[in-house]
Amino acid sequence: MPIRPENKSRYPADWPAISLAAKQAAGWRCACTGQCGRGTHHRRCPNRQSQPAYGTGTTVVLTTAHLNHQPEDVRPDNLAAMCQGCHLHHDRAHHRVTAALTRAADLAAAGQLALEPVADLAMPTEPVLPPAPPAAPASVCGEPLPFFNHPDDTETTEVRS
């Protein structure tokens, strides 16, 4: 998968050699054993470099995935050779966040004001209730009001003229 220009500095200078070594160690076959979350293979993914991908028939391009999504961490146990389908599924949550941040930055650059952060909206707070209305008077000058029911009456009070 291509490295975005803004992330290039996060990869070591010898990344091409590190990535090549991961693919060679995997025998040029996708090393995903389900950690991508696709649910399409129960054991190791059958896709091989430059061969038709199972299910789609597209040509497989083997990539090197960072299992913890940190490009700076190039320990062999953090790297896995993955076909492009498994790699995209493995990174899907990361891609959602990146896309949302990119959209927000584009909107801000265009002058759109930001809403409260989602984390602030998710914090439970006590609702602010309006003050209770005053109790309705049962009568004025001894006359019952026509629009209030009295607690001990079962019928609506009639209006007297």
Sequence and secondary structure as in RCSB ss.txt:
>XXXX:A:sequence
MPIRPENKSRYPADWPAISLAAKQAAGWRCACTGQCGRGTHHRRCPNRQSQPAYGTGTTVVLTTAHLNHQPEDVR
PDNLAAMCQGCHLHHDRAHHRVTAALTRAADLAAAGQLALEPVADLAMPTEPVLPPAPPAAPASVCGEPLPFFNH
PDDTETTEVRS
>XXXX:A:secstr
    GGGGGGS TTHHHHHHHHHHHTTTB   SSTT   S SSS   BTTSB TTT  B  EEEEETTS TT   
GGGEEEEEHHHHHHHTHHHHHHHHHHHHHHHHHHTT      HHHHHS              SEETTEE TT   
TT SS      
